[in-house]
Amino acid sequence: MGETASLLATVFLETISFWWVIIPTIFLGLIVGGIPGFSAANTIIILMPLTLAMDLQTGLIFMVSLYCAARMGAGIPAILVNIPGTAGAAATPLDGYPMTKQGRGQQALAISFVASSLGGLLTTMIALAAMPILARVGFYMHSVEMIVVMLFGISLIASIAAQDMLKGLIAGFSGLMLGAIGTDVVYATPRGTMGFLELYDGVPLIPALVGLFAVSEAFIIIEKRVILTKQGQKAMENPSWAATFEGVKDALSRWTHIGWTSVIGLVIGVIPGAGASIASFVAYQQSRTFSKTPEKYGTGHIEGLVAPESANNGVTSGTLVPLLVLGIPGGATAAIMLVVMQYHGVSFGPSLFQQEPEVGYGMFMAMAVSYLLMILTIIPLSRYMSRVTTVPTIYLAPMIISFTLVGAFVPREYMFDMYLALAFGVIGYIARRTGYHVAAILIGVILGPLLETYFLRALKKSEGDMMVLFSSTLGNILWVALVVSLVLPAVLDWRRKKRELLSS
């Protein structure tokens, strides 16, 4: 125990000495994460020659810092202009953007930064302490269990539909239908592609994301002078440090909420292929389910912003666990880290922490140090970033459309994706104007194809027996938890109304 503590202290001091790498990388990651279509993964790929030229420790610290900062940066445009930088931030605008329109953008950014930093820092420490246990999660999460996890995220559609049941369900099922476009999982038969080869791999996520949120939002805000409400304009007339401290205080007062939602992100991050988008939707859904004031979600509620931001940053440490312990990357960025580490001759598995502990522990320590430095360097910027919301929409809307169309082009480099983003922008604009929730559509587009893949995989293994869905002990526990999370809000609402009736 004493030797391990001494080793961790040594690795921590060594990592701190690389502040000259971490701090510039943090700012690079914020920029990368804030541009829709860009991500830590494709940025590291672009800079791969530079990364390979570095020594192993410097290269790993650079990649880990960029990964953490990009995850945090994706929430900035999501909060300020309703544009998630990545799919992992798709749940952030649900409450982050309403806060901005109310003139509380500065507080919202501070809350997001604190929740992201503390969530990432906490889960990094948990991952270090519980690595052997967490490494087994991937072995227990098979097709059946993943189906239920997906349904936790998709059930958020039902929460959104609570405001208008018919429109919410129409939006959700429309998203599921759009997500089914492409070749089917079993026979590779084209479905709904309308002859476009670019759709054979399914609807590309980034064009759908920026179209539904960013382009449609640009169409909406161009009809107004600024994106702020009248109340918001008054609140933004005299920005001060007090608003930033208020946001920090609001986030810290919900430290338990940050804790358990970030753990959701950690557990989901350990599962290879699950990702931050699932974690953020599941965390938001669970946060709303167990809230005493679920009706406030979607109106600028602090806990509705804390949950997805702490969860998607909890994923970052989770993706490193299967990479280091099993040699299985938990996501795209982890896969690139795997390539760099193999280039330098690193061997993976439990022996890594015995033979090269400075590498195994060093990656988690780099993540912890990055989040610590983010608290010091990024939170003060929330006051200045929030000023974006005061820019007249006559300038802001064209800039949003230009940047997002470039972002739609970057991942696959198809002109078709830019036209697709515009098409989704029109769909999103019509949905907003007619009272349909674009978040429900996006949930279907993201999670629908994943649910279908795991469902068909489970049926194939069981030779078509539907009872396979209830054949796993862990799966059955998750089924019960899903039913409880769907029924509990109705029960709590009924009890609340009954209590109010008795008191009146």
DRENZADO-135408 format. One record per atom (N, C-alpha, C, O): x, y, z. Coordinates in pm, whole numbers, plus 50000, padded with zeros to 5 digits. Layout:
XYZ/...
//
This chain:
500844987950000/500005000050000/500875012650000/500635022149926/501935012350088/502825023750096/503615025749969/503865037049927/504005014549904/504765015449780/503905021349668/504375029449588/502625017149664/501715022249562/501485037249579/501495044849482/501295041449705/501095055749733/502315063849693/502195074649635/503485058449724/504735065349687/504885066349536/505305076649483/504515055449466/504585055349320/503625065649260/503995073049169/502385066049312/501395075649261/501855090049285/501665098649199/502455092549401/502955105949431/504065109949333/504115121349286/504945100449303/506035103049208/505495105849069/505935115249002/504525097649025/503925099348892/503195112748885/503235119548782/502525116548994/501795129348998/502765141048979/502505150048899/503875140749053/504865151649043/505485152148904/505735162948851/505725140548845/506275140248709/505285146148609/505655153548519/504005142648628/502975147448535/502795162548547/502655169448446/502815167748670/502705182248691/503825189648620/503625200848573/504995183448611/506135190048546/505905192048396/506635199548331/504885185248342/504555186848200/503445197248180/502725196748080/503305206648273/502265217048262/502395224848131/501405229548076/503615226048082/503865233647958/503275226447836/503075232647731/503005213547849/502315206147744/500805206447768/500025208347675/500405204747894/498985203047928/498185215747905/497105215247846/498695227147950/497905239547942/497625243647796/496465246447765/498625244247706/498295247447566/497355237147503/496485240547422/497535224447541/496675213947486/495235215547532/494305212547457/495045220247655/493695222647706/492975232847618/491815230747581/493645243747585/493015253947501/492775248947359/491765252347297/493705240847307/493485234647176/492265225447181/491445225547089/492145217647288/491015208547302/489685215747313/488685211047259/489665227147381/488435235147391/487975239847254/486785239547222/488925244347173/488595248947037/488105237346952/487095238546882/488815226146959/488455214346881/487085209146920/486255206146834/486835208147051/485555203147099/484405212547066/483275208047048/484685225447058/483635235247033/483215236346888/482205242646859/483975230446796/483625230946654/482915218046617/483535207446618/481625218646583/480905206346547/481585199046432/481975205146332/481735185946447/482375177946344/483815174746378/484335164346337/484475183646452/485835180846497/485755173446631/484765174746703/486775166046662/486815158746788/488265156046824/489165158646745/488465150846945/489825147346986/490405136746893/491595136946862/489545127346849/490025116246767/490605121146634/491745117846601/489815128946557/490365132946427/491475143446440/492305144646350/491495150946550/492605160346571/493895152746600/494955156346549/493805142146682/494985134146712/495485127046586/496695125446567/494545122746501/494945116446375/495725126246288/496755122746230/495215138746280/495915149046201/497325151446257/498275153446181/497435151246391/498715153946455/499505141246486/500455141546565/499105130046424/499755117246452/501275117546429/502015112446514/501765123346319/503235123746302/503935130846418/505015126646461/503315141746467/503895149046580/503885140346706/504855140046781/502765133246727/502615124746846/503645113446846/504235110346949/503845107246729/504805096246720/506245101046737/507115093546780/506475113746701/507835119146715/508175122546860/509345123246896/507145124446943/507375127347085/507825114547157/507625103547106/508435116247275/508665104447357/507315099647411/506345107247410/507255087247457/505985081047494/505225088947599/504025091147584/505895093147706/505215100247815/504615113447768/503465116547800/505385121147692/504875134047642/503705131947548/502715139147555/503825122047459/502755119247364/501455115147432/500385119547392/501555106647536/500355102147607/499715113647683/498495114947684/500535121847748/499995133447822/499285142947726/498225148147758/499875145047609/499265153647507/497905148147464/496915155547459/497835135247434/496595129247385/495515129147493/494345132147466/495895125647616/494915125147725/494365139047755/493165140647774/495235149147759/494795162947787/493855167847678/492845174247706/494195164847552/493355169047440/491985162247448/490955168547422/491975149547483/490735141847495/489815147947601/488635149947576/490365150847719/489565156647828/489035170547792/487865173547814/489915178947738/489525192647707/488495193147595/487585201447598/488625184347494/487655184147384/486285179947434/485265185047387/486255170647530/484985166447588/484305178047659/483095179947647/485095185947733/484535197547800/484145208447701/483105214847716/484975210447598/484715221047500/483445219047422/482835228747378/483025206547405/481815203747327/480565209747393/479555211947326/480645212247523/479485217847592/479345232847577/478285238347603/480415239647534/480375254347526/479375259147420/478485266947454/479485254847293/478485259147195/477095253347223/476085259247185/477055241747289/475765235747324/474995244947419/473775246347408/475715251147510/475075260047607/474795273847547/473705279347567/475755279347474/475635293147429/474735294847307/473945304247301/474835285747209/474075287447085/473315274847043/472915273546927/473125265447138/472315253447112/472925244347006/472205238046929/474265243747003/474965235346904/475895225846978/476995229947017/475515213346999/476445203947063/477675201846976/477555199246857/478855202947036/480095201046959/480275186646916/480835183946810/479805177146999/479855162946968/478555156447013/477735162747080/478365143646975/477165136447016/477095134947167/476005134047224/478265134647233/478285133447378/477685145347450/477295144247566/477605156747382/477025168847441/475595171347393/475055182247412/474985161247330/473655163247271/472575165847375/471555171947343/472765161247500/471765163647604/472025176747679/471165181347754/473185182647659/473545194947731/472635206847699/472295214347790/472225208947572/471395220747542/470005220147602/469325230447610/469545208347646/468185207147697/467915216947811/466815222547820/468905219047896/468765228948003/469805239947997/469615250748052/470935237147929/471975247247918/471555259247835/471795270647874/470925256647720/470525267647630/469395276147688/469445288347675/468365270247752/467365278747818/467975288047922/467505299347939/469005283547992/469675292348088/470325304148016/470275315448064/470935301447900/471575312147822/470545322347777/470775334447788/469405317647726/468375326947679/467835335647792/467345346747769/467935330647915/467495338348031/468555348148080/468365355248179/469705348548007/470795357348048/471705351248152/472475358348216/471615337948169/472425331048270/473505322448202/473905312148256/473945326748084/474955319048012/476265317948088/476925307548085/476625328848157/477865328848236/477785318348347/478725310748369/476655318148418/476475308248524/476435294148467/476995284848525/475775292548351/475645279348290/477025273748251/477305261948273/477865282248195/479225277848159/480025274048282/480725263948282/479915282048387/480645278948511/480165265648569/480965257548616/478845263448567/478285250848617/478805239148534/479205228848588/478805241048402/479275230548311/480745227348337/481125215548343/481585237648351/483015235448371/483285228248504/484115219248511/482575232448610/482775226148740/482305211648738/482995202648786/481115209448682/480565195748675/481465186748591/481715175248628/481955191948478/482835184148392/484145180748463/484595169348461/484755190848525/486045188848590/485935179548709/486725170148723/484945182048796/484805173548914/484365159448876/484835149648934/483465158448778/483025145248732/484185137248675/484345125448705/484995143848591/486155137148533/487205133648637/487795122848633/487435142748732/488435140448837/488005129048929/488805120348963/486735129148969/486225118749058/486305104848994/486775095349057/485845103848870/485835090748805/487245085848773/487485073848768/488185095148752/489575091148732/490125084548858/490815074348851/489805090348974/490255084749101/489595071149127/490235061849174/488295070249095/487585057449114/488165046849021/488345035349061/488435050848897/488985041248800/490345035948845/490635024148828/491165044548902/492465040248954/492305030149067/493035020249074/491335032849156/491165024249274/490455011149241/490745000849300/489515011649145/488654999949119/488884994048981/487984987848924/490074995748926/490344991148790/490084976248767/489474972648666/490524967348858/490264953048834/488764949748825/488344941348745/487954956448908/486514954048907/485894959648780/485094953048714/486264972248747/485684978748629/486054971348501/485274971148406/487234965248498/487674958248377/486754946648344/486674942448228/486044941348445/485154929948422/483784934148368/483034925848317/483464947148380/482134951848336/481894948348190/480804943948153/482924950348107/482794947347964/482474932847936/481824929747836/482914923748026/482644909448006/481194905948038/480644896447982/480564913548128/479194910548170/478144917648086/476974913748085/478564928148014/477614935847935/477554930347793/478324934347706/476624920847771/476454914747639/475274921447567/474814932147609/474804915247462/473754921347379/472494924547459/471934935347447/472054914947541/470804916847617/470934928647712/470044937247718/472044929247785/472234940147881/472334953547809/471814963647858/472994953747693/473134966247619/471794971047564/471564983047551/470914961547530/469574965447484/468854973547592/468244983847564/468944968847716/468264975847826/468914989347851/468224999247878/470254989947843/470955002747861/470505012747754/470275024447784/470375007947629/469885016747521/468475021847552/468145033447529/467635012747604/466255016647634/466185027147744/465255035247746/467175027047835/467225037747935/467355051247865/466665060847901/468235051947765/468405064447692/467195068047608/466765079547605/466645057947539/465485060447452/464255064247535/463375071447487/464185059347660/463025062747743/462975077647776/461955082647824/464085084747751/464065099247767/463045105447673/462505116147701/462785098847560/461745103647468/460405104447541/459645113847522/460135094247625/458875094147701/458815105947797/457755111747819/459975109447857/460015120847948/459725133847873/458985142447921/460305134947753/460055146747671/458595147047627/457965157547621/458065135047596/456685134047549/455665137347657/454495139547628/456115137747784/455185140547893/454525154247877/453405156247923/455235163747811/454665177047791/453585176847684/452575183847696/453785168947580/452785167047474/452985152947420/453815150647332/452215143547473/452445129347447/452505126047299/453435119347254/451535130747222/451465127247080/452665132647003/453305125246928/452965145447022/454075151546949/455415145746992/456315143946910/455555142847120/456805137047168/457065123347108/458175120347067/456025115047104/456175101647048/456385102046897/457155094146843/455695111146829/455885112546684/457335116446654/457965110946563/457865126046732/459255130346712/460225118946739/461165116746662/460005111646848/460885100646883/460885089546779/461945084746739/459695085446735/459615074646637/460085079246499/460575071146420/459945092146470/460515097446345/462035096146347/462655092746246/462635099046464/464075097546478/464515083046463/465545080246401/463735073846520/464055059546506/463965055146360/464775047046315/462985060346287/462855056946144/464025062646064/464555055945975/464425075046095/465565080846025/466845073146056/467715071345971/466935068446181/468095060646219/468165047146151/469235041146143/467025042246100/466975029246032/467445030045887/467615019845821/467635042245836/468105043845698/469505037745685/470345039345774/469745030945576/471035024645551/470845010045514/469735006045476/471885002045525/471754987745496/471434980345625/471984983445731/470544970445616/470144963445739/471294954745789/472164950645713/471264952045918/472384945645986/472604931345939/473744926745934/471524924145904/471624909945873/472004907345728/472984900445701/471234912845634/471424909645492/472074920945412/472314919345292/472354932145476/472974943745408/472114948745292/472634953245190/470794947845310/469854952845209/469604967745233/469314971645347/469704976345130/469474990645150/468044993545195/467084987645144/467915002645291/466595006745341/466515021945342/467295028545411/465585027345268/465335041645273/466475050345226/466515062145260/467405044945150/468565052845105/468245061544984/469005070744952/467115058744916/466695066444799/467785066744691/467895076244614/468585056044687/469605054744584/470915061844614/471835061244533/471015068544729/472255075844763/473245066144827/472975060544933/474375064244763/475405055444818/475935060644952/476375052945037/475885073944969/476415080045091/475615076145215/476085077845328/474395070845194/473545066945307/473595052045336/472905047345426/474405044545261/474445029945281/475005026345418/474645015945474/475865034845474/476395032345608/475485037845717/475855037845835/474315042445678/473395048545774/473485063745770/474335069445703/472585070145844/472595084745850/473835089145929/473965085546046/474755096745868/475945101245942/475545110346058/474695119146043/476155107946172/475705114346295/475935129446297/475055136946338/477115133846254/477445148046266/476515156846182/476005166746234/476255153646053/475295161845978/473905162146041/473245172546042/473475150846095/472165150546163/472195159346287/471245166746313/473285158446362/473415166146486/473415181146458/472635188646518/474305185546368/474415200046343/473185205246269/472805216846286/472565196746188/471375201146117/470205203446211/469585214046210/469905193246293/468755193946384/468915205046488/467955211846522/470125206846537/470345216646643/470835230046588/470205240446609/471975229846517/472625242446480/471935249846367/471575261546381/471735243046253/471155249846136/469725254246166/469335265446133/468945245446229/467565249146262/467535260746361/466675269446353/468495260746456/468565271746553/468935284846483/468425295446519/469825284046383/470205296046307/468995301646233/468805313846227/468165292746178/466955297246109/465985304146206/465305313746171/465945298846330/465045304446431/465535318046480/464765327646486/466835318846516/467325331046579/467465342546482/467505354146523/467535339546351/467685350546254/466415359046248/466425370246197/465325353446303/464065360946307/464035370946422/463125379146432/465065370146511/465125379146625/466405387346617/467315384146540/466475397946697/467675406446696/468835399746769/469955399746719/468555394046886/469545386346963/468875373747015/467655372747016/469695364047058/469115351447103/468555352347245/467805343547288/468905363047316/468455364647455/467025369547462/466565376747374/466325365647567/465025371547596/465245385647650/466385389547678/464155393347666/464295406947721/464905406447861/465735414847897/464465396647939/465015394948073/466505391448065/467305396248145/466845383247968/468235379247949/469115390847906/470265391947949/468575399547821/469335411247777/469675420347894/470775425747901/468725422047985/468985430348103/470045424148192/470895430948249/469965410748205/470925403648290/472345404348235/473315403948311/472465405348102/473785405448040/474355419548021/475465421047970/473605429648060/474085443448042/475315446348127/476225453448083/475345440748247/476465443348338/477055430048388/476835426248503/477795423148301/478395410448345/479455412848452/480195422648447/479515403748549/480485405348657/481005391648699/480455381248661/482075392048779/482625379448830/481645372648925/481725360548947/480725380248980/479765374549075/478935363549009/478595353549073/478605365348880/477805355248809/478595342148793/478025331248804/479905343448767/480735331448756/480795324148889/480645311948894/481015331648997/481075325449130/479725319349169/479665309249238/478655325749123/477325320249149/477175306549083/476645297149142/477645305548957/477585292748887/478425282048954/478005270548967/479645285948999/480515276549069/479835271749197/479865259849229/479235281049270/478555277549395/477375268249369/477155258649443/476605271149263/475445262649228/475895248349196/475245238649236/477005247249125/477505233949089/478035226549212/477725214749232/478825233449294/479405226949413/478335222649512/478495212649583/477225230049518/476145226349610/475445213549567/474685207549643/475705209349443/475115196849391/476205186449369/476165179149270/477155185749459/478305176749444/477875162049445/478495153749379/476815158849520/476355144949519/475765141349382/475925130049335/475085150849320/474515148649186/475635146649084/475545137948998/476655154749095/477825153149008/478425139249028/478815132648932/478495135049153/479115122249186/478435110349121/479075102449052/477115108949145/476475096649096/476225096848945/476195086248883/476035108648885/475865108948739/477195106548667/477215100848558/478305111048728/479615108448666/479955093648674/480625088448585/479505086848778/479725072348790/478965064848680/479445054848628/477775069848645/477045064048531/477905064848406/478015055248330/478535076548384/479425078348270/480615068948275/481015063448172/481185067048394/482335058148410/481985043848371/482715037448295/480875038748423/480475024848397/480165022848249/480575012848190/479445032348188/479115031148046/480375032847961/480505026647855/481305041148006/482555043147933/483425030747928/484185028847833/483315022248030/484105009948033/483655000147924/484444991947878/482385001147883/481854991947782/482334996447645/481955007247600/483154988447577/483654992547445/482514995447347/481614987247329/482565007247284/481575010847184/480355018047237/479555022947159/480195018847369/478995025247424/479035040447402/478185045947333/480025047147460/480245061147427/479515071247512/478635067947592/479925084047493/479425095147574/477985098747543/477275103647631/477535096547419/476155100147384/475165091847466/474175097147516/475435078847479/474555070247560/474625074647706/473595075647772/475825077147756/476015080847896/475255093747930/474605094548034/475345103747842/474695116547872/473185115447872/472515121247957/472625107847777/471175106147773/470675098047893/469655101347953/471405087347927/471005078948041/471095087048170/470185086448254/472175094748187/472335102848309/471245113348319/470705115648428/470905119748208/469845129848209/468505123448246/467735128948325/468235111848186/466975104948213/466875100848359/465835102448422/467965095548414/467965091348554/467885103348648/467235102748752/468545114148612/468495126348693/467065131548702/466605135548809/466385131548589/464995136348587/464075126848663/463155131248732/464325113948650/463475103948715/463485105548867/462435104948931/464675107448924/464795107849069/464785122149124/465105124249241/464425131749042/464355145549086/463035148249159/461995142449127/463085157149256/461865161249326/461095171449243/459915173949269/461755177349144/461095187349058/461325183948911/461965191748841/460815172548862/461055168648723/460465178348621/460915178948507/459435185948664/458805195348571/459715206948533/459445213848435/460785209148609/461705220148579/462715216648471/463355225548414/462865203748442/463835199548340/463405204548203/462235203548165/464355210048129/464075215747998/463765230548003/463505236647899/463785236348123/463485250648137/464685258648186/464565270548215/465865252048195/467035258748248/467335254148390/467785262048473/467085241248417/467285235748550/468755231948568/469355225848479/469335235348681/470765233248704/471115218448700/472115214648639/470315210048765/470615195648768/470515189448628/471185179648599/469665195348542/469555190548405/470785193748322/471035187348220/471565203548366/472845206748300/473985198848362/474895194448292/473945197248493/475005190048564/475085175548519/476175170348496/473935168848506/473905154448479/474635150448351/475545142148358/474285155948233/474985151648111/476435155848107/477275148648051/476765167448164/478145172248159/479075164048248/480215161148209/478605160248366/479445151848453/479525137648397/480565131248409/478445132748337/478435119148282/479365117848161/480155108348153/479275127348066/480115125747947/481595127747976/482435123047900/481925134648085/483325135448124/483745123548210/484925120348219/482765116948272/483055104548341/483445093448245/484155084248283/482975094448122/483275084448020/484775084047988/485315073447957/485435095547996/486835096347952/487735086648027/488545079647965/487595086048159/488425076648235/487965062348212/488775053048216/486665060448189/486155047048164/486735040648039/486995028648038/486945048547934/487455042947809/488905038147821/489345029747742/489635043447920/491025039347937/491145025648005/492155018847988/490115021648082/490195009148158/490334996948067/491284989348084/489414994747970/489594983047883/490834984147794/491414974047755/491234996547762/492444998447680/493684993347752/494484985947694/493844997247877/495064993947950/495044979748007/496074972948009/493884975348053/493804962348119/493624950948018/494164940048037/492864953647910/492554943047815/493154945347676/493174936147594/493634957547650/494134960647516/493014962747417/493214961847296/491784965747470/490604968047386/490214982747398/489804986947507/490314990747294/489965005147305/488475006947329/487655000447266/488145016047422/486745018547453/486085028647361/484875030547368/486845035047274/486305044847181/487325048447076/488425042847073/486965057946988/487845061646876/489165067546925/490225064146874/489095076547024/490315082847075/491215072547142/492435072747126/490595063447219/491375052847284/492035043747181/493125038547204/491365041647067/491935033246961/493215039646905/494175032646874/493205052846892/494405059846841/495515059246944/496695057846910/495145060547073/496135059047179/496775045147174/497975043647198/495965035147142/496455021347130/497545020347022/498575013847041/497295027046909/498265026846798/499585033146842/500655027746815/499505044546909/500715051546953/501495043147055/502715042347049/500765037047147/501415028947250/502055016447190/503145012447232/501385010347092/501974998847024/503225002846947/504194995246942/503205014746889/504375019846815/505585020646907/506725018346866/505335024147035/506425025447131/506695012347205/507495012047298/506025001547163/506314988347219/505714985647355/506254977547430/504614992247391/503974990047520/503154977147515/502434974747419/503274968847618/502474956547627/501284959147719/501434965247825/500114954347679/498894957147754/498554945547847/499104934647833/497644947847939/497214937648032/497614941248174/498254951548197/497244932748270/497574935548411/499074937348434/499484944548525/499904930848350/501354931948367/501874946048340/502964949748384/501084954048266/501494967848235/501764975748362/502724983448369/500924973748464/501044981548588/502174976348677/502524982548777/502744964948639/503894959648712/505194962748639/506194966648700/505174960948505/506374962948425/506624977648393/507754982348400/505554984948357/505674999148321/504605007248394/503725012948330/504665007748527/503615014748604/503525029548570/502455035548581/504655035548529/504615049848496/503755052548373/503265063748356/503565042548287/502685044048170/501235041848210/500365050048179/500975030648279/499595027548318/499005037848411/497935043448383/499695040548523/499205050548618/499355064648561/498575073648595/500355066448474/500625079748420/499475085348337/499215097348339/498775076448263/497665081248179/496515086248266/495905096548235/496215079048373/495145083748464/495585096248538/494775105248562/496845096748575/497335108648645/497315120748553/497015131848597/497645118748424/497575129748327/496145134948315/495915146948300/495185125748321/493775129648315/493385137648439/492705147848429/493835133048557/493515140148681/494135154048682/493475163848719/495395155148643/496085168048640/495425177448539/495295189448564/495015171948425/494345180148322/493065186348377/492805198148357/492265178248447/491025183548504/491305193848614/490575203648626/492345191648693/492705201448795/493105214748732/492685225448777/493925214148628/494355226448561/493205233148487/493195245348473/492245225248439/491075231148372/490275239748468/489775250348431/490155235048593/489415242848692/490025256748707/489315266748718/491365257348707/492065270048728/492095278848604/492065291048614/492135272548486/492335280448363/491045283448287/490955293848221/490045274648296/488875276048209/487715283248276/487025291148212/487485280648404/486335286948471/486355302148461/485305308048437/487515308948478/487505323648463/487085328648324/486695340148309/487185319848222/486845324048086/485335324548062/484895330047961/484545318848153/483095318248130/482495332248118/481525334248044/483065341948189/482545355648181/482675361148040/481775368047992/483785358147972/484055363847839/483385355547730/482915361047630/483335342447748/482675333947649/481195337147638/480625336947528/480565340147750/479115342547749/478745355047669/477575356747635/479715363747638/479425375847561/479035372847418/478505381447348/479285360447374/478885356347239/477385358047221/476915361047111/476635356247328/475165356747319/474635370847290/473475372447254/475485381047306/475045394747280/475295399047137/474885409947097/475965390547059/476235393846918/474905393746841/474145384246854/474615404146763/473365404446686/473245392246595/474225387646537/472045387046582/471835374646505/472115376546356/472355366846286/472095388946308/472375391246167/473815387146134/474125383746019/474695387546234/476065382646217/476215368246267/476945360246208/475525365146376/475705352146442/475165340546359/475815330146348/473975342346299/473345331446224/474185326846104/474395314846087/474675335946019/475525331345908/476805324545955/477265315045892/477385329446066/478595323146120/478295308846166/479085299746143/477155307146233/476765293746281/476605284246164/477125273046167/475885288546061/475645279845945/476955276545876/477175265045837/477845286445860/479125284045791/479985273945867/480495264345809/480145276145998/480995267146077/480415253046084/481145243146075/479095252146098/478485238946113/478505231145982/478645218945984/478375237945870/478455230845742/479865225545717/480045214645663/480855233445758/482235228545750/482415216445842/483065206645806/481815217345963/481875206346057/481195193846004/481655182746031/480105195445929/479415184045870/480265177445761/480185165445739/481085185545695/481915180445586/483135172645636/483565162945573/483695176845748/484995171845795/485065156745817/485995150445768/484115150445890/484315136245924/484485126945804/485355118245806/483665128745697/483745119645582/484235126545455/484565119945357/484275139845458/484715147945344/483835145745221/484325144745108/482525144945246/481545143945137/480755157045130/480275161945232/480615162545009/479745174144991/478305170345027/477525178645074/477965157645004/476625152745033/476255155345179/475095158345209/477215154345270/476945156245412/476555170745443/475795173245536/477075180145367/476695194145388/475235196245346/474495203245415/474845190245233/473445191245191/472525184045290/471415188445316/473025172845345/472235165345442/472025173545569/470945173145628/473055180845610/472925189445728/471865200245705/471085203245795/471845205945585/470815215945552/469425209645553/468465215845600/469315197245502/468035190345501/467555187945644/466375190145675/468455183345731/468085181445871/467785194845938/466965195546030/468435205545892/468135218745945/466705222945915/466035228846000/466245219845793/464855222945755/463895214645840/462895219645890/464225201645857/463385192845940/463325198346083/462255198946144/464485202246137/464535207646272/463765220646285/463095222946386/463865229246183/463135242046187/461625239746188/460905245946266/461165230746101/459725227646096/459275221646229/458205224946280/460115212646285/459775206346413/459645216746523/458695216446601/460595226046529/460555236346633/459325245346617/458655248946714/459045248946491/457925257946466/456565251646495/455605258746523/456505238446487/455225231446508/455145224746646/454195217446673/456135227246732/456065222446869/456625208546893/456345202546997/457405203146798/458035190046817/459435192046871/460095201846837/459905182946953/461195184447020/462285177746939/462245165646916/463285185746893/464355180146809/465225170446887/465835161546828/465295172147020/466095162847099/465535148647091/466295138947088/464215147447087/463585134247075/463945127846941/464175115746933/463975135946835/464375130846703/465815126046707/466125115246657/466695134046768/468115130646771/468375117946852/469225109846815/467655116146963/467805103947044/467535091746958/468265081846964/466475092446877/466135081246789/467215078746685/467565067246657/467755089446627/468785088146523/470055081946580/470695073646514/470435085846702/471685080946763/471525066746816/472325057946784/470485064546896/470365051946969/469615041046892/469785029246920/468775045046796/467985035346720/468825024646651/468585012746670/469815028646569/470655018546501/471425009646597/471594997746571/471885015346709/472605007346809/471684996946872/472074985446892/470455001246903/469484991946962/469164980646866/469084969046907/468984983946738/468694973646639/469844963646627/469604951546618/471064968546628/472234959746615/472304949646729/472474937746707/472174954746852/472244945746968/471044936346973/471184924847014/469864941046933/468664932846936/468784921146837/468504909646872/469224924146714/469374913646614/470504903946651/470434892046622/471544909246714/472634900546758/472154890746864/472524878946863/471324895646956/470784886947061/469864876247001/469914864547041/469014880146904/468114870646840/468894860146760/468514848446756/469974864446697/470784855046618/471404844346708/471434832646672/471894848546825/472504839046918/471474829246974/471804817747002/470234833946990/469184825347049/468334818446944/467354811746977/468724819946814/467974813946703/466524818746700/465594810946676/466344831846725/465034838046712/464154837346834/462984841146827/464654832546946/463844831447068/463814844947141/464834849647190/462624851047147/462484864147210/462754863847360/463094874047419/462614852147421/462834851047565/464304853047603/464634853947721/465174853747502/466574856447530/466744869947600/467714872047672/465794879047577/465844892247640/465744891447792/466124900747862/465234880147842/465064878447986/465874866448037/465534860448139/466934863047965/467724851247999/468924854248088/469594845048133/469194866948113/470374870848189/469974876648324/469034884548333/470684872548428/470384877748563/470614892748569/469764900248618/471774897148519/472054911448518/471054918848429/470594929748464/470704912848315/469714918848226/468374920448295/467714930748279/467944910448370/466664911148440/466674921948548/465674928748570/467824923348615/467944934148714/467794947748645/467134956748696/468434949048529/468324961648453/466904963948403/466444975348399/466204953148363/464804954448321/463954960048434/463144969048413/464154954648555/463404959448671/463714974148697/462814982148725/465004977648688/465404991548709/464785000748605/464405012048636/464684995948480/464075003948374/462595006348401/462105017548388/461894995848440/460464997148471/460255006748587/459355015248584/461095005448690/460995014248806/461225028748765/460495037648809/462235031148682/462545044848641/461455051048556/461315063248552/460655042648487/459545047748407/458285049948491/457525059248466/458085041148590/456865041848672/457025051748786/456055058348826/458245052748840/458475061048958/458035075548942/457385080849033/458345082448830/457905096448817/456385097848829/455905107248892/455635088648769/454175089348776/453695087348920/452765094148964/454335078048992/453955075349131/454265087449219/453435091549301/455455093249200/455845105049279/454945116849248/454585124549338/454575118349122/453675129249084/452295127449148/451685137049195/451825114949149/450525112049211/450555114949360/449605120549415/451655111149427/451785113649571/451875128549599/451325133249699/452565135949513/452705150349531/451355157349519/451025166249597/450595153149418/449255159049398/448325155549513/447525163849556/448435143349564/447595138949676/447925146849802/447035150649878/449255149349822/449695157049939/449175171349931/448725176950031/449245177349811/448755191049791/447265191749814/446755201549868/446545181249770/445085180949785/444695180049932/443745186549976/445445172050010/445145170550152/445475183050231/444795186450328/446545190150188/446945202250260/446045214050229/445985223650306/445325213450115/444435224650078/443045222350128/442165230650107/
//
